Amino acid sequence: MMMPVPGTNGRGHLNLATSIRSLRLRNGLSQRQLAGRMSVPRTYVSKIENEKATPTLSSLERLARALEVTVPDLLSGGERTRQEEVNELMKDQFIAELLPFVAQLNGMQMSSILTQVRDLTVRPRRSA
């Protein structure tokens, strides 16, 4: 018996619509904002997310750029493993220096801090 491939709809096909919606929401974007970044009508983004339209290769490239991921990340659902996220964070010297202190925190504290750090590194805050 074959098991469904993660990131697919169980029939062996990528669920691109779910991937795009997930990445859009992770970036805190509305369909209108994503469409603006891509220079396409909002209805096009809606149709893609509702599987009523299939994006062209050009649209996939614009989607990936607008969502700040690569096309392969977009196609894989943009889901990174926790270890991949930790490895990326550890490349930052400041984060690496904090690790001994973070290791002393309980699970809830560590999760909260890592979430905040991830948010800061993924979506830097704009200064006024």
N, C-alpha and C positions, 0 to 999 in steps of 0.2 A: 504494500500500500504506500503510495507516494504522499509525502507530507507537503502542504502548501509552502511555497517559498515566501519568506518574510518580505513584506512590501508589495505583495501581489494580492489579487482578489481571489486567490484560491484556484483559479483556472490557469495559472502560469503567466498571467499578464500583469504588467506593472499597473498599479492603481495610481496613475499619474494625477488624477483629480484630487485624491486624498492627500497626496504628497504636496501638491501646490497649495491646497487649502491649509494644511498643517504648517507649512513654511510661512505662508502669508500671515497666519494668526500668530505664529512665534515671533514674527517681526513687528507685530502690532499694527498691521496694515489692513485697511478696508479694501474691498474689491476696487473701489474708485481710486484709492491711492496707488494700488498696484498697477491698475490700468494707466494711471497718469505717468508712472515711472516707465512704463512700456510704450507709451504713446499709442495706446489702442483704446477703443471704447470699453466702458465698464461691462457692457453686456458680453463682450468677448471673453473677459475673465470669468464671468458667471457661467457662460456656456462651457468653458473648459472645465471648471470645477464641478459642473453638473453632468459631465460626460456627453454633452450635446455637440461639442466641437473638439477636434484633435489639433493641438498646436503643431505648426510647421517647425522645421528645424530652426529657422530664423526666430520664430516665436519662443522656442525653447531657450535659445541663447539669450533673448531679451528677458524672459522670465527669470532665468538663473541670475542674470546681472541685477535685475530689479530686486530679487530676493537675497542678493549677496551670497550666493552659493555657486558652485560649478554645475555644469550640465550633468555630469555623473552623479553629483549629490542630489540634484533635482530628480533624476531618474530613480535613484535608490531611496527616495523619500526623505533625504536630508537627515536621516536618523544616524547619529553618531553614537557609538557605544560610550559608556561612561569612561572607559579607559582612554579612548581617543580624546575625550574632552579634558581629562586629567593630564594627558601627555601634552596637549596643546597649551594648557595653562602653565605647565611646568617649564615651558620654554621661556616664560617671562621671569627675569632674574628676581624681581621684587616678590613675585608669588613663591618662587623657590625658597627665598629667605624666610617667608612666613610659615612654610610647611611645618617646621618643628613646633611652632606655637599652635597651629591649627590641629595638629595631631593630639593635643591635650584636651581638645573640646569633646563634648559628648556628641552623639549622632545628630541630634536636632540642631545644635549650635553649628556643627560642621556643615550640615546640609544648607542651613540658612546662609552662612557666609559664602559657601561655594556658589550658591545660586546668585547671590548679589555680585560676586566677582565675575561669574560667567556673563551676567547681564551687562556689566560694565565693559567687559572685553568684546562682547558681541555687538552691542549697541552703545557706543560711547555717548555719554550725555552731552548735549549741546550747551555751551556756556552762553549766558545772556549777553 
